């Protein structure tokens, strides 16, 4: 959810009064000598020309971003640049939101000048800058005292529910909307608005900015009373749906009836609409500035709420260089999570990484919001460790704002450690001996929470057993080369997916199916014959074996966390494990997350310790001092360990045991996490 608009307050006084304070980047008491030294550094970089870093093939700056959010105004550009130098920032987010404010939507000229000045200043120090704009939301300040507002001037542009109620809100709807303001949510099919919006997008790209960051592009579902509205039923959207499908959205189905194929068409249409909107933004940006990228911010990202919002990151990814995921599990603040929620969060990040494929994954997230019994430094360390070990880019902000930090000095330290170890964190990773777990977007869309529980549950059971996994999607199924794939209650599979699975089974792919996998067609109707079991029992399937577990133990585990199911699942799949040729066997607490990957000619094991976290209490995990890693090798390779926020150490005889061709690593005690590096 987009709880990050606090920087839209009308003035700094009001911003402070609300208690959502953007900390000053430089205190007024800063010594002149220090101030001058920073300015000299900036001048030298500018004089030397662009010093932008060189990145490996097929990667760009977005993969290595260390992001800071900033409110943009004419007076603070110099301070933003100074802070970027001092804090090891790579990727400067700026916000003056042209499209999301009605006055600048009508006349963006002053804000465009600010954007150009900030972009030029960032480029002089070899950095990158991107500008925030709203998507389908537009606020008119003091609307109760203003003759012209978005709604007053263009009531037909506004999204509406099935009863024609307009999506217009004021103070109290969200913390970023003040009393007296009008918060209007626009229909993407209001063509006059869309034409004007794309014109502004082109003007922004022409400033030379490196990226356009687009937020809140979804059908209204967030505010109270709109959660199950399945909007929008405005005249433009209803007409477009009728044109494409022949279905009258006002009469031909009941919103929310998943058994009605016409409603399923409405679900598909809403997702397609938002995806097409981003495609058009990308086309307009690239037409003006080929080096400028679009950066959608999307929330939610994986769960059933995706279907309500219509913003599906799996689809949008095709038209974005990088997506910012405002992703959370059960609670949007890290300090509130217990261990199970944290493990689910890590699983969610791995899923987003699978969606994003070879593109970067940015996470806008919130570690701490004045929770009692916690402190912000511990919360920041825990959140940042979990994110970077999973291969995502860290962006933590205070409360639910995009700008600032809970602790600038610690953020500086975190950014420094990330920069020093970025090759191991963000170089392309190849999973080592993974078990594939299939994510089915259409099953998620049509069976929502039922499917997500099975999907998350399977990943929990694999993670608890320290079995390496890889999330496989319809786009990556053909490239999956390992020999075990799990379908966790994947009820719907298309013809192309079925043919690919059939081909892979003929080559020796083993399958584990749970629940009702393969029993439904694309219209959510049960088939007379299970599409997957038909393959597995066919005459041509002599090389693969399969296991069918209809009772869905993973779903039960996700619901009740019964640890007996961990052992049950392990026993169920043990016959498949020898064929995986597991390279590493890991012994650790159930609540330690491990990821095995090959990169840069080395094997790396990424560790996140989530042991003993209860939520609303200390964010310091219990020290894990029993992590063991076992593998086969005739010779002892060089093995190093980089503790999170610590210095790299070479492991010696105190940590390494060799018995013939079996080597066992006994790691030193782990607090938050770290990286084990094994030379090949």
N, C-alpha and C positions, 0 to 999 in steps of 0.2 A: 504494500500500500504506500501511497506517496505522502508520507508524513514528514515531508522535508522542505516545506515551503516557508519556514519562519523568516527567511531573508526577504520576504515580500512585504514586511511591515512598512508602513508608509514613511516612517522616518526613524532615525537612530534612537531618538528619545523613546518612542513607542516600542522599539525593538528591545531596549534595555528594560523598560517597564514590564514587558511580558515575561521577563526572566529567561528569555532565549537569547543569550548574549553571544555575539561573535567576538571572541577574544581579540584584543589588539595584537597585531603581529609584532609591533615594536613599541615598547613602553616609552612614554614621553621623557623618562629619565635616562634614556640611552646615552652613553658617552659619545661626544662628538668624534673622538678618535675612531671609535668602532664604526660609527656611522659613515665616516669618510672612507674607511678601509673597504667597506662593502661597496660603496659607490665606485671606488677605484677598480675593484674587481669586476663590477658590471661594465665599466668603461673599457677595461682591457678586453673583455670578452667581445664587446661590441666592435672594438677596433680590429680585432683579429678576424671578424666575420663570423658566419654561422659555424658553431662548433658542435653541431648535433651529432650524437653518437652514431656509430655504425653498428647495424644489427645483423644477425645471421640471416642467411638466405630464407626467404619466405616469412620472415618476421619483421615487424616494424615497431615503432616506439610504443604502440599500445600494449605490446606484450610485456614491456618493462616499466609500465607506468606506476608511479608512486604519487597518488593523486591528492591534491588539496583543493577544497572548495572555498570560493571567495565571492563576496558581494562586490560587484563592480560599480564604481562611480568615478568621476573625473579626478577626485582628490587622492585616490588610494592606489593608482596604478604603480607608482614607484615603489610603494611599500610591498605590494604583491610580488614584484620582481625580486626585491631584496630578500623577502621571505623564501622564495623559491630557491635562491642560491644557498641560503643558510640552512634550509631544512631538507636538502637533497630531494626536492620535489621534481618529478618528471611527469608533466601533465597538469596544467593549471586550469581548473574549472572556474569559469566566470559566470556571473549571473546579473543581467539587467533585464531579462525576460521581455523581449519586444512583443511577441505574439500573445502572451498571457496577460497583458495589461491593455485595456481598451484604448487609452490615450496614445500609447506607442504603436498599437496595431494600426491606428489611423495615421500617425505620423512618426515613423521610426528614425528620422534623420539624426537626432542628437545621440541616441543610443548606438546607432551605427558608427558614428565617429568615435565613441568610447571603445567599441569593439576593435576598430582598426588600430587605435593607439595601443591598446593592450596587446593585441596580436603582434604588432611591430616590436614592442618592448620585450615580449617573450622570445621572439626569434633572435633578438640581439644577444641574448645570453644562451642561445642554442637550445631553447626549451620549446615546448608545445603548449598551445592554449586552445580551449574549446569553450563554446558559449552555450549556456542553458536557454532553451525556449520551451514554453508550454506547448502541448499538442492540441487537444480539443477543449481545453479550459481557458476561459478569459474572464478576468476580474475587472470590474469597474469600481474604483474607489469612491466612497461617499455617494453611492448611487441614489440614496434617499434624498440627496440634495442636488442631484445632477440631472439636467434635462435629457442628456444623451447617454445611454448605456447600450451595451450589446443587445440586451433583451428588448429595451424600449425601441431601439432603432430597427432591430431585425428579429422579431419574435418567431418568424418561420425558420430561422436557422437553428433553433434550439432542439436538443434531443427531448423526447417525450416518452412517457410510459404508455401502456395499452389504453389508458383512459384519457390520454392526451394531456396529462399533467406535465408541465415543462420542467426540465432539469435546471432549475434556478434556485440558488441557495444564498444565505447570508451568514453573518457571524454566528458561530456555534456549530456550523456544519463541519468545520475543521479548524484547527488552530491557526492556519495561515489565512483565514478569511475573517476580517474584522467586522465588528458591528457596523451596519450601514452600507457595507460593500455588497455588490452583486457578483455572485460566482456563477457564471454561465457555462454550460457544457454544450458544445456545438456538434451538430450532425456532420459527419464527414462528407455527406452528399449535398450539403448546402453549397452549391457550386460557386456562387459569388464569393462566399467566404473562402472557399478552397483556392480560388484563383488568386485572391489577395494574399493568402497565407504563403503560397508558393512563390509569389513575387518577393515577399519579405525574405524567404529562405534564400533566394538567389542573391538578394542584396547583402545578406549576411555572409554568404560564401565569397562574395566579391571583396570583402574587407581583407582577405588573406588569412582568416582564422583557420586553424588546423582541423576543427571539428565542430559540428552542430549537434548539440545534445538535446534530444527531444523527449519530453516527459509527458505523463498523463495522457497518453493516446489510448483511450479505451471507452467503451460504452459505459454509461453511468451505472454503477453497481455498488459503489463504495459507501455512499451515505445511507443513513438510517431510512428504511422504507423502500430502498431501491435495490436491495441485495438480490431479490428474486424477480426483478421487473423484466429482465431480458430485453431491455430497451435497445434500440430506439424505434419508436413507432411514429416518428415524424413523417410528414407527407413525402419528403424526398427519399427517405430510406425505404418506406413502404413501396413507393413507385419503382425504385431500383430493384428491389427483391421480386416484385411482380414481373418486371421486365426480364429478369434472368431465369426465373423458375416457373412463372405462371401462377404462383401461390399468393393469395391475399393474406398478408400477415395479420390483418385486423380481424379476420373471420375464420380462416381455414385451420387453425390449430390453437390449442391452449398453451400459453407460455409455461414451460417447465415440464411438459408431458413428454418424457423421453421415449415413450412407446409409440409416439406419433411420428411417422417418417417426415411429415412436413415440418415439424418442429426441429428435427435433426438437420433438415436443409437450412433452417434459420440459424442454427448453431454454426454450420459450415460457412454460411454467408457472412455472418458477423466476424468470424476469424479472417476470412478472405478479405473483407473490407479493410480491416486494420492493417493487414499485410500489404495490400495494394497501396495504402496511404504512405507507408514507409518507402515502398518502391518508387512512388512518385517524388517523394522528398529526395531520395538518393539521385534520381535522374536530374532533378533541378539543381542540386548542389554540384554534381559532377559536370554539368553543362557549363557552369561558370568557373569552377575551380576544381580541376581533377585531383588535386592533392588534398582537398578537404574531405573529411569523412563524416558519415552520420553515426551518431551514438544514441540509439534508443535507450531510455530507461524504462524497464518493465517490471511491474510487480502486480500480481504474483508471477512466478516463473514456472512452476512444475505442477502444482496441485489443481484441484477441481475449480478453484476460483479463476483459473485461466479461461475456462469456458464461459464464465459469466462476464469477464472483462472483455473477451474477444482478442486480447493481445497475447499471442502465442509466440514465445521466444523461439521455439523450434522452427516456425515458419518465417518469422521476421529476420532471423539470422542470415537468410539468403541475401538480404539487401542492406546489411550493416557491416561495417568493418569490425566493430566491437559492440557488445551489448552490456549495459550496466544493469545488473540484477539487484533490485532492492529485495533481497531474498531473506526470509526468516521462517522459523518453525515454531508454531504455537504462540510465541511471543517475539516482538520485534527488537528487544534489547537483550544482548548477550548475557548480562548479569542476572537475568531472570531464569535462564535455562538450567534444567537439571542435566545429568549425564546423558540420559536417553535422548533428550531433545538435542543435545550437542552432537551426539552420534548421528542423529537424523539430519542435522544441519550439514555435517561433513559429507554424508551420503548425497544430500541435495546438491552440494557444490560439485561433486564428481559427476552428477547427472547434467548439470549446466555445462561443465567442461565437455561432456560428450555432445551436447547440443551444439556447442560453439566450434567443435572440431579443431581445425588448425588456427582458429582465431582466438584472441585473448578473451578472458572472462573477468570483467570488473564487478566488484561487489560493493555497492553502497550500503553500509551497515552501521549499526549503533551498538557499541559495547556497553554503554552505561548511561543512565538517565537519573542520577541522584538516588539510586536504590540504597536503602539502608543496609548496613552490615556488609557492604562491599566498598571497594574504592576504585576509582577510574583506572589507575595504572594497571592493577591486576586484570581488570576486565579487558583493557586494550591489549595486553600481552596475550591473553587467552584467545581473543578473537583473531588477532593478526596471525598468530601461530597456526590456528586451524585453517585460515584462508590460504596462506602461502604454501603450507605443506600440501594442500590439495591442488596447487598450481594456479590459484586465482590471485588477482591483484587487489591489494589492500586499500580500502578507503573507509576510514572510520570517522564519524562525525559526532558532535555532542548532541545528546537528546535525540531529536529527530530532524535535525537540520543538515544541510549539505555543507555548510561553511564552518570553518574553525576546527577545533579539536578539544577533547576532554583534557589533554595535557600536551602542550606543544613540545616540551623538552623530550618527553618520551616518544612522541611521534617522530621527532628528529632522529632519535636513537634507532627506532624501528626502521625508518627509511634508510639509514646508514647501513644497517645490517642486511637489509634486503638488497641494496645496491652492491654490497661486497660479495653477496652470494647469489646474484641474479642468474648466473649461468646455470646453476644447479636447480634454481627454482623455476625458471621460465624457458629454458631450452626445450625443444620438442621432446616429449616423453613417449616412450613405447612401453606399454604394459608388459611385465614379465609373467609368463605362464598364467594368463588371466582366465577366469570363468566368465563367459559372456552372460549378461542379464539384459533381456530385451525390453526396451521401452517402446510402447505402442501409442502414438499420439491419438489415433482414432479411438482406441479402447479407453484411454483417459477421457476423451471428449464425450463419449457416449455412456460410460459406466463410472465416471468420476471417482468418488471416494473409494468405492469397492476395489477398483484397480490400483489406486495409489497405495492403499494399505498393503496389498500384496507386493507391489513393486518395492516400496521402502522396506517391507518386512524381510524379503529375500536378501536384500543388501545388508540389512542388520545381521542376519544369520551368517552370511559369508564373512562380514567384518569381524563378528564376534569369534569366529573360528580362524581368523587371520589368514583367510584364503583370498588371494588377490582377485579382483573382479574388474570387468570393463563393461560399462553401459554401452549397449549396441542399439542403434536406431535404424529405421528403414533406410536412411541415407548411407549408413556405414555397414549394413548387414553384408553386403557383397565383399567388403574388405576384411571381414572378420576371419582370421586364419587359424584360430585355436580350435580345440576339438570338443568343447562342452558349452552349450548354450542353454540357458534357463528361460522359459516362458512363464512368468509369474501371473497366472490368471489372465493371459493375453487372449481375450475372447474374440477379437476381430483381427483377421489377417487378410490383406488384399491379395489378388492373384499374383502380382509380382513377388510379394513376400513369400507366398506359398511355393512358387516355382524356385526361388532362390534357396529356400530351406530344403526343398526336395533335392536339388542339385548338390547341396552341401552334405546332406545325409548320404547320398550315393557315394560321396567321396570320404565318408567316415565321420561326419559330425555327429556327436552324441547330444541327445536332448533330454531335458527334464521339464515336464509340464506340470503345472498345478492348477487347481480350480477348474474353470470351464474353458481353458485355452483351446481355441480353434473351433468352438461350437457355434459361432455366430457369423452372419454375413455383414456386409457393409451397411445394411439397413437396420442392424441391431435385431434381426430375426434369427431364431435358431435354425440351423441347417439339419437335414436328415442324417447327414454323415459328417463326422468331425474331420475337418480339412487336414489337420496334422496327423491324427492317428491313422488316417487313410494312407499317408505317405509312409509312416513308420511301419505299418503292417503290410506294405506292398511287396511285390516280388523282387523289385529292384533294390530294396533296402537290406543288403546283406552285410554291410560294413559298419553300420552304426547301431548303437543300442540306445534304449530310452527308458525313462522312469516316469510314470504318471502318478501324481499325488493329488487326488481330487479334493482332499479335505483342507487344503490351503493352510498348512501349519504356520507359514510366514505371516498370514493375516492375523491368526490368533496371537502370534508372538507380538506383532505390532500393537494389538489391542491390550494385551494383559502382561507383556514382558516376562512371561514364564520362562525361566532359565532352563527348565527341563526340555523345552523345545529346541534349544541350541544343540544339545546332545542328540536329540531325536533327528534333527536335520542332518547333523554330521554323520550319523549312522546310515541314514537313507542314501547319502551320496558317496559314501566311502569307496564303493566299487568303481566309481568313475575317476577317482583321483589318480590312480597309477598311470592312466593314459595321458594325464596332463603333464607328466614329467615336471612336477613342481620343483623349481630351482631352489627356493628358500623355504624352510620351515621355521615359523616364528612362534615362540612361546611368550605370552604376555597377558596382562589382565584383559578381561573381556571388554574393558572400557578404554582400551588403547587402540587408536586407529593407525593402521599401517598401509602404506601404498608402495608397491614395488614397481620400479620403472628403469628402463635402460635409456641412457642419454650420454652423448659425447664420449662414447666408448667405455662407459662405466655403468655399473649397476648401482642404483640408489634406492634406499628404503627410507621413506618419509614417515615420521612418527609424530602423532599428536596425542598427548596424554590428557584424557578427559575423566580421569578417575576421581570419584568422590565428590562430584559437583552436585549440589542439591538445589540450586536456584535460590535467588534472593538471599544468598549468604556469600561466603568467600568465593572468589573466582580463581583461587589458587588450587590447582589439582593436587591430590595426594601424590607424593613422590612415587614413581614407579621404578623399583630397583631390581626387577627380575626379568628384564627383557633379554631373551636369548634368540639368536639367529643361527641356524644350522644349514650348511650347504656342503656339497662335494667339491673337493679340489685336491689334486696331488701336491701342488705347491701352495705355500702360504702367500696370498696376495697382499698388497698394501691395503690396509683398511683404515679409514679415517672417520671421525665423527664430529659433526658441527652442531653443538647444542644451540637451541633457539636463543638468539641474542647473545651468544657466546662465541668464543674463538675455536677454530678448528684444532683438533688434537689427533695425533696418530696413535692408534691403539697398539698396545704391545702385549708381551706375554702375560700381563696381569688380566687382560681382557680376552685373550685368544687361546683356545685349546685345540690341538690337532691330534686326532687319533686315526692313523693311517691316512685315508683319503677323505675323512670327515673333519670339517672345521666348524667349531662353535665359537660364536661371538657372544661375550657377556658384556652388555653395555654398562657404562657407569650410570648411576641414578639419573633419571630423567624427570624434570619438573614439568615443563610445558611441551617440549618436543625436540626434534632435531632431525638431522640427515645423516644416515650411514652411507658412506661412499666406498664401494668395493671395486678396486682396479681389476680389469679383466685380463 
